Amino acid sequence: MRADWVARVEATEGAAITDSNAPRSRRERRYDGSISDLDPDFEVDEYVEGPRKRRVWPWIVLVIFLLLIAIVVVGGVFAIQALKVKDDLQAAKGKISAVVPLMKKGDTAGVEALSKQVLKLTSDADKIVAGPLWDIASIVPGVGANVVAVSETTKATHILVRDALPLASSLLPLADPANFKVEGGGINLAPFRAAEPKLPQLSAIFDNAKTHIDRIDMKAIHPYIKSNISQIVDIVDTAAPTLSFAQENLPVLLSTLGADGPRNYALLFQNNAEIRATGGNPGAGAVLTVDNGKVTMRQDQAALNFVLLGPKGQFPQHLADPAEEKLFEGDTWAHSQNYTRTPDFADTAHLVGGLWNQTVGGKLDGVISIDPITLSYMLQVAGPVQVPDETTPVAADNAVKLLLSDTYERFGAKGDLADLYFAKVSAAVFSKVMSGGWDPLKMVEQLQKATHEQRIYAWFADEKQQAMATQLGIDGKITTDNKTVTQTGIYLNDSSHSKLEYYLSSKIMVTCSAENRTVTTTIEMHNSVPTADLSHYTLGARNSRWGQPRTTMMLDVVGIALPGGKLVGSSPEKGARKDQERSGLYKGREAKSMLINVPMGGSKTVSFTSTVPDDATKPLQVRYSPTVGETPVTIDGSCGSMFPAS
């Protein structure tokens, strides 16, 4: 069989193969019987013609197996390191929380000892995340973003503990409320002066930490990782710009508080029960002198003339641009209680400054405005105050009702007495706050809340101080361009000569049309007056003449186009009285005012639509008149494509 097969192969493969003189391969000899399978020289490989091939798959399997072992080992080491980092950071976090109470107690030794322990923990964690395993893991798909988040958070935490904590310890006086007190009322400037030279270094430390935080992709990390690092991320993201602001503005703040000499400020208490564009009727006011942190409320004749003569209409004032006055009622310029009808607080300050010049002489250093709701927020921190000759203490939970409702029911038609009571209570509350002894951080939180609700405004003659007011968001400016924000707004002015707006609530809605390139700003107003059995002074004095029940709120609603835009519509198109419709340019922006009657128990909705200029791409800023309660503001999703950051 084998011989026949070989013969057939030889026949087909040609003479070169059948040449008897050619050496025969082991394969041929195996088939013709000249070599045995048991021959020790026999090799399996020679079953295959051509070059000799070696089997490599066992080596591949071995290499893969060894790589898997290495990955498991490395992964195990990395897991152990990650757990160590987690434990160190959690331990550090617990100890840091214990540092704060020690700081407030002034326990320097305790703070130093605990700081060393915290530094050891963060140093260990920082060394681990700086290792090569973490660099490798940071580029692994699916887990890299989480590794980066943990690593960068660890580095940021270590920077803060190593560099910022010692500096913070040196600022202990700022954590003690007792250090803020000034004999006779005011703010002790010494701790702030001591902190001033340290702020640049502290700010640089937080900026350094923020470079690490900024490398984290919060959208790409696991929720568990996010929940564990969010606290430090929030601290750095908040503190870094705050410290930068403090570094820039602390010298300005010290100057504002009289560090460079006495300052005179007009303090307006806006009464939301008789609403005005920036809050309410400023029938009550005071003059403050601030000298090296000490704050006194002036009671001299000149200051009293400024406060008392303004409402009598003896010293009329006017806007710098007379054309802008057409948007408001004619008596706005004669009486100081109407100066806040103008939406731009700088106009109010201009009018108040003119009154000061005519009644006192010279120039005011600034004008500051707050409302009773702000006072109630401040009392949450400062505590209740006993008003001279009054039995009921004024506290956070009753201040608003006492000042904006009970006062007018108590004094009835005697409006002058009501205004005097309002001024007396405001002075007592202010004195309580200025006496100190409260937690400054909690007070700042309350003032931030009031600022967010557009209840605090300030104007300063000094350019740097005014720039600080702008950064704090209390300048009350009507913008003239769209460089930083795209501003819309809607404002209310009482036209019934009443105190009915104690019962007014409102909400603001903004919608957009990308197709028409318009923005519509809407206000919904509700009148919750409970009964007609209210004092003469509370009910509308003008209503009967204009054919309305005395419980009806008669409101001038003012709408202003976006900077560079045009008012192309309003709803309703016309107000309740044709003779009370006004329009014109205000700060270069088209504006319209119309009278809207809101009956007792009823609601009214008013909208103004503005075109959107091509350069209006910044976040929407919505300005409005604050009422007694909070005013919800909603920016519809339809605005997202036109104002991506809104």
DRENGU-692343 format. One line per field, with one value per residue (C-alpha): residue number from 0; residue in one letter; x, y, z. Coordinates in steps of 0.5 Angstrom, whole numbers, plus 500, padded with zeros to 3 digits. Each point is the difference from the previous one (the first is absolute). Example, Ala and Ser with C-alpha at 12.3 -4.5 7.8 and 13.67 -1.06 7.14 Angstrom:
2
i: (0_1)
aa: (A_S)
east: (525_502)
north: (491_507)
up: (516_498)
REM end
This chain:
646
i: (0_1_2_3_4_5_6_7_8_9_10_11_12_13_14_15_16_17_18_19_20_21_22_23_24_25_26_27_28_29_30_31_32_33_34_35_36_37_38_39_40_41_42_43_44_45_46_47_48_49_50_51_52_53_54_55_56_57_58_59_60_61_62_63_64_65_66_67_68_69_70_71_72_73_74_75_76_77_78_79_80_81_82_83_84_85_86_87_88_89_90_91_92_93_94_95_96_97_98_99_100_101_102_103_104_105_106_107_108_109_110_111_112_113_114_115_116_117_118_119_120_121_122_123_124_125_126_127_128_129_130_131_132_133_134_135_136_137_138_139_140_141_142_143_144_145_146_147_148_149_150_151_152_153_154_155_156_157_158_159_160_161_162_163_164_165_166_167_168_169_170_171_172_173_174_175_176_177_178_179_180_181_182_183_184_185_186_187_188_189_190_191_192_193_194_195_196_197_198_199_200_201_202_203_204_205_206_207_208_209_210_211_212_213_214_215_216_217_218_219_220_221_222_223_224_225_226_227_228_229_230_231_232_233_234_235_236_237_238_239_240_241_242_243_244_245_246_247_248_249_250_251_252_253_254_255_256_257_258_259_260_261_262_263_264_265_266_267_268_269_270_271_272_273_274_275_276_277_278_279_280_281_282_283_284_285_286_287_288_289_290_291_292_293_294_295_296_297_298_299_300_301_302_303_304_305_306_307_308_309_310_311_312_313_314_315_316_317_318_319_320_321_322_323_324_325_326_327_328_329_330_331_332_333_334_335_336_337_338_339_340_341_342_343_344_345_346_347_348_349_350_351_352_353_354_355_356_357_358_359_360_361_362_363_364_365_366_367_368_369_370_371_372_373_374_375_376_377_378_379_380_381_382_383_384_385_386_387_388_389_390_391_392_393_394_395_396_397_398_399_400_401_402_403_404_405_406_407_408_409_410_411_412_413_414_415_416_417_418_419_420_421_422_423_424_425_426_427_428_429_430_431_432_433_434_435_436_437_438_439_440_441_442_443_444_445_446_447_448_449_450_451_452_453_454_455_456_457_458_459_460_461_462_463_464_465_466_467_468_469_470_471_472_473_474_475_476_477_478_479_480_481_482_483_484_485_486_487_488_489_490_491_492_493_494_495_496_497_498_499_500_501_502_503_504_505_506_507_508_509_510_511_512_513_514_515_516_517_518_519_520_521_522_523_524_525_526_527_528_529_530_531_532_533_534_535_536_537_538_539_540_541_542_543_544_545_546_547_548_549_550_551_552_553_554_555_556_557_558_559_560_561_562_563_564_565_566_567_568_569_570_571_572_573_574_575_576_577_578_579_580_581_582_583_584_585_586_587_588_589_590_591_592_593_594_595_596_597_598_599_600_601_602_603_604_605_606_607_608_609_610_611_612_613_614_615_616_617_618_619_620_621_622_623_624_625_626_627_628_629_630_631_632_633_634_635_636_637_638_639_640_641_642_643_644_645)
aa: (M_R_A_D_W_V_A_R_V_E_A_T_E_G_A_A_I_T_D_S_N_A_P_R_S_R_R_E_R_R_Y_D_G_S_I_S_D_L_D_P_D_F_E_V_D_E_Y_V_E_G_P_R_K_R_R_V_W_P_W_I_V_L_V_I_F_L_L_L_I_A_I_V_V_V_G_G_V_F_A_I_Q_A_L_K_V_K_D_D_L_Q_A_A_K_G_K_I_S_A_V_V_P_L_M_K_K_G_D_T_A_G_V_E_A_L_S_K_Q_V_L_K_L_T_S_D_A_D_K_I_V_A_G_P_L_W_D_I_A_S_I_V_P_G_V_G_A_N_V_V_A_V_S_E_T_T_K_A_T_H_I_L_V_R_D_A_L_P_L_A_S_S_L_L_P_L_A_D_P_A_N_F_K_V_E_G_G_G_I_N_L_A_P_F_R_A_A_E_P_K_L_P_Q_L_S_A_I_F_D_N_A_K_T_H_I_D_R_I_D_M_K_A_I_H_P_Y_I_K_S_N_I_S_Q_I_V_D_I_V_D_T_A_A_P_T_L_S_F_A_Q_E_N_L_P_V_L_L_S_T_L_G_A_D_G_P_R_N_Y_A_L_L_F_Q_N_N_A_E_I_R_A_T_G_G_N_P_G_A_G_A_V_L_T_V_D_N_G_K_V_T_M_R_Q_D_Q_A_A_L_N_F_V_L_L_G_P_K_G_Q_F_P_Q_H_L_A_D_P_A_E_E_K_L_F_E_G_D_T_W_A_H_S_Q_N_Y_T_R_T_P_D_F_A_D_T_A_H_L_V_G_G_L_W_N_Q_T_V_G_G_K_L_D_G_V_I_S_I_D_P_I_T_L_S_Y_M_L_Q_V_A_G_P_V_Q_V_P_D_E_T_T_P_V_A_A_D_N_A_V_K_L_L_L_S_D_T_Y_E_R_F_G_A_K_G_D_L_A_D_L_Y_F_A_K_V_S_A_A_V_F_S_K_V_M_S_G_G_W_D_P_L_K_M_V_E_Q_L_Q_K_A_T_H_E_Q_R_I_Y_A_W_F_A_D_E_K_Q_Q_A_M_A_T_Q_L_G_I_D_G_K_I_T_T_D_N_K_T_V_T_Q_T_G_I_Y_L_N_D_S_S_H_S_K_L_E_Y_Y_L_S_S_K_I_M_V_T_C_S_A_E_N_R_T_V_T_T_T_I_E_M_H_N_S_V_P_T_A_D_L_S_H_Y_T_L_G_A_R_N_S_R_W_G_Q_P_R_T_T_M_M_L_D_V_V_G_I_A_L_P_G_G_K_L_V_G_S_S_P_E_K_G_A_R_K_D_Q_E_R_S_G_L_Y_K_G_R_E_A_K_S_M_L_I_N_V_P_M_G_G_S_K_T_V_S_F_T_S_T_V_P_D_D_A_T_K_P_L_Q_V_R_Y_S_P_T_V_G_E_T_P_V_T_I_D_G_S_C_G_S_M_F_P_A_S)
east: (500_505_505_494_498_508_500_493_503_507_496_496_506_505_507_503_497_501_507_503_506_496_501_493_496_499_492_502_504_494_495_505_501_508_498_496_495_504_507_503_501_493_497_493_501_503_493_499_504_503_504_500_494_500_494_499_493_503_504_495_495_506_501_493_499_506_497_493_504_504_493_497_506_501_492_500_506_496_494_504_503_493_497_506_499_492_501_506_495_494_504_503_493_498_506_499_493_502_505_495_497_507_501_494_502_507_504_506_504_494_499_508_500_494_503_506_496_495_507_503_493_500_508_499_494_504_506_496_496_506_503_500_494_496_503_498_493_498_501_496_493_494_504_505_495_499_507_502_494_503_507_499_495_505_506_495_498_508_501_495_502_507_500_493_499_506_498_493_502_503_494_496_498_495_497_498_494_502_506_495_497_501_498_494_499_503_506_507_504_506_499_499_506_504_497_502_507_499_494_505_503_494_497_506_499_493_501_506_495_494_505_500_492_499_503_494_495_494_495_505_501_495_495_503_507_496_497_506_504_495_501_507_499_494_505_505_496_496_506_505_496_498_507_502_494_502_507_498_495_502_503_494_496_504_500_492_500_504_507_502_496_492_495_493_494_493_496_494_494_496_493_497_493_500_504_505_505_506_496_495_498_507_496_504_508_506_507_506_507_505_507_505_495_496_493_495_493_500_495_502_496_503_499_493_498_503_495_494_500_501_492_497_502_504_506_498_506_501_503_506_496_494_497_500_495_495_499_498_494_502_500_506_505_497_499_506_495_500_507_500_495_506_503_507_502_506_494_497_507_500_494_502_506_497_495_507_503_494_498_507_505_506_500_498_505_495_492_498_494_496_493_497_501_507_500_496_506_505_496_500_508_500_494_493_501_496_497_500_493_497_498_501_507_502_502_501_493_496_504_497_493_502_503_496_493_498_503_495_494_503_501_494_500_506_505_505_500_501_506_503_499_502_507_500_500_505_505_499_501_506_503_499_504_505_502_503_500_497_503_503_500_492_499_503_496_494_502_502_493_497_504_498_493_502_499_506_503_506_503_507_503_507_501_504_494_495_504_499_493_499_504_496_494_497_501_493_502_496_505_501_503_501_507_500_492_494_495_493_495_493_499_494_498_494_495_494_504_499_503_497_506_501_495_503_504_503_504_504_500_505_499_503_499_506_496_498_506_496_500_493_501_493_498_494_497_496_496_498_497_496_495_497_501_507_502_499_508_500_495_501_499_499_496_493_502_502_493_504_498_505_503_502_507_502_507_504_503_507_503_507_502_507_506_500_493_493_494_495_494_497_494_495_502_497_499_494_501_502_503_505_503_507_506_507_507_503_508_499_495_493_495_493_496_492_495_498_494_500_494_499_501_502_506_503_505_504_505_505_504_506_504_507_506_506_505_495_503_502_496_493_500_493_498_494_497_500_494_499_501_505_498_501_504_500_504_496_504_499_505_505_502_501_503_504_502_494)
north: (500_505_498_501_507_502_498_504_506_500_499_507_504_499_497_505_496_493_501_494_504_505_500_497_503_497_500_496_495_500_498_495_496_502_504_498_505_497_503_504_505_501_506_502_507_496_498_507_502_507_504_497_503_501_500_507_500_497_506_505_497_500_507_502_496_504_507_498_498_507_504_496_502_507_501_497_505_506_498_500_506_503_498_503_506_500_498_506_505_498_501_506_503_498_503_507_500_500_506_505_500_500_506_504_498_503_494_501_494_495_503_499_492_498_504_495_494_503_501_493_497_505_499_492_501_505_495_494_504_503_492_497_496_506_502_494_499_507_498_494_500_500_502_505_506_497_499_507_503_496_502_507_501_497_505_506_498_499_507_503_496_501_508_503_497_503_507_499_498_507_503_498_507_500_494_503_504_504_503_504_504_507_505_503_496_498_496_499_500_498_492_502_505_494_495_505_498_492_500_500_494_497_501_497_494_499_502_494_495_502_498_493_501_502_494_496_498_500_498_494_497_495_503_496_504_506_500_499_506_505_503_502_502_505_502_502_502_505_502_502_505_503_501_503_505_501_501_505_504_499_507_503_497_503_507_499_499_506_498_506_505_501_498_502_496_501_493_499_495_498_499_494_501_506_497_503_498_498_498_505_507_503_504_499_501_502_502_496_502_495_502_494_495_504_501_505_503_507_504_507_505_500_492_501_505_495_495_504_505_496_497_507_502_506_498_497_496_497_495_502_498_504_495_494_503_499_493_502_504_507_500_496_505_505_495_495_495_499_500_492_500_500_493_502_501_505_505_499_502_506_502_499_503_506_501_499_506_504_499_498_502_497_493_493_494_495_498_493_497_494_498_497_493_501_503_493_496_504_499_492_501_506_498_504_507_504_507_506_501_494_494_495_498_500_493_496_497_506_506_500_500_505_505_499_499_500_507_503_497_502_508_500_506_503_499_504_496_494_502_502_494_496_505_498_493_500_504_495_494_503_502_493_497_505_498_494_493_496_495_504_494_499_507_500_494_504_506_496_497_507_502_494_503_507_503_503_506_505_506_503_506_497_496_494_499_501_494_496_501_498_493_499_501_505_506_500_502_500_497_504_494_492_500_496_498_501_504_499_503_502_505_502_507_501_505_499_504_494_495_495_496_497_495_500_493_500_495_501_496_501_496_500_499_498_501_507_502_503_499_501_502_499_502_496_505_497_505_496_506_496_505_508_501_503_506_507_500_493_500_504_507_502_494_503_506_495_496_494_496_502_493_500_501_505_498_504_494_502_495_502_497_496_505_501_496_503_500_496_498_500_496_504_505_505_502_502_507_503_507_495_497_502_498_503_498_498_499_500_494_500_500_500_501_499_500_493_499_494_499_497_492_501_499_503_498_505_499_504_497_503_498_497_503_496_502_497_494_500_497_503_505_501_506_501_504_496_499_498_492_497_501_494_501_495_500_495_495_503_505_495_500_508_501_493_502_503)
up: (500_502_494_495_504_499_493_498_504_496_494_501_503_494_499_505_506_497_498_504_501_504_508_502_506_506_498_494_504_505_494_497_506_501_506_506_504_506_498_505_494_498_501_499_497_494_498_498_493_500_506_507_504_508_504_504_503_506_501_498_506_505_498_501_506_503_498_503_506_500_499_506_504_498_500_507_502_497_504_506_499_498_507_503_497_501_508_500_497_504_507_498_498_507_503_496_503_507_498_499_507_503_496_502_507_499_502_496_503_498_493_499_503_496_494_500_500_494_496_501_498_493_499_500_495_496_499_498_495_497_499_493_501_500_494_496_503_498_493_500_497_504_507_498_501_507_502_497_505_506_498_499_506_504_498_501_507_502_497_504_507_499_497_502_507_503_497_502_508_500_498_506_502_494_503_507_499_507_496_495_506_500_506_498_494_494_497_503_494_503_499_492_500_503_495_494_498_501_495_493_503_502_493_497_504_498_493_500_503_494_495_502_501_493_497_503_495_504_495_498_508_503_505_506_498_499_507_504_496_499_507_499_492_503_505_495_495_505_504_494_497_507_502_493_502_507_498_495_504_507_500_496_506_505_497_499_508_501_501_496_503_502_495_499_498_498_503_497_503_494_502_495_503_495_494_496_494_505_506_503_503_503_505_506_499_504_500_502_501_500_503_501_500_505_498_502_498_500_504_498_497_493_500_502_495_495_502_502_495_494_500_500_493_502_496_493_497_493_496_496_493_501_494_505_504_496_502_507_503_501_507_500_500_506_506_502_502_492_498_500_494_496_498_500_507_498_498_507_503_495_502_508_499_497_506_505_496_501_507_503_495_497_497_503_500_498_500_503_500_504_501_506_498_500_507_502_497_504_506_499_502_504_504_503_501_505_497_505_503_497_503_495_498_492_498_494_500_501_497_493_503_505_495_494_503_507_500_495_504_506_498_495_496_504_495_503_506_497_496_506_504_493_501_508_499_494_504_506_495_497_507_502_494_500_508_497_504_494_496_494_495_501_499_494_498_501_497_494_500_500_494_496_501_498_507_501_495_501_496_502_498_500_493_504_505_494_496_507_500_493_501_506_496_504_495_497_494_493_495_494_496_500_501_507_500_496_505_500_505_502_506_504_503_505_497_505_505_505_504_497_497_507_497_493_497_493_496_494_493_494_494_493_493_496_493_502_504_505_508_504_507_504_507_504_505_506_505_506_504_505_502_498_508_500_502_496_499_497_495_493_501_493_498_501_495_495_501_504_506_505_501_493_499_494_497_495_497_496_495_496_494_500_498_493_499_499_504_494_505_507_503_501_494_504_508_504_499_493_504_504_494_499_496_498_500_507_500_492_501_498_505_502_506_501_505_502_506_504_504_507_499_493_495_494_495_496_495_496_493_498_494_501_497_497_505_506_501_508_506_501_506_502_504_504_506_507_503_508_498_495_493_496_493_495_493_495_496_494_502_500_493_500_506_502_506_503)
REM end
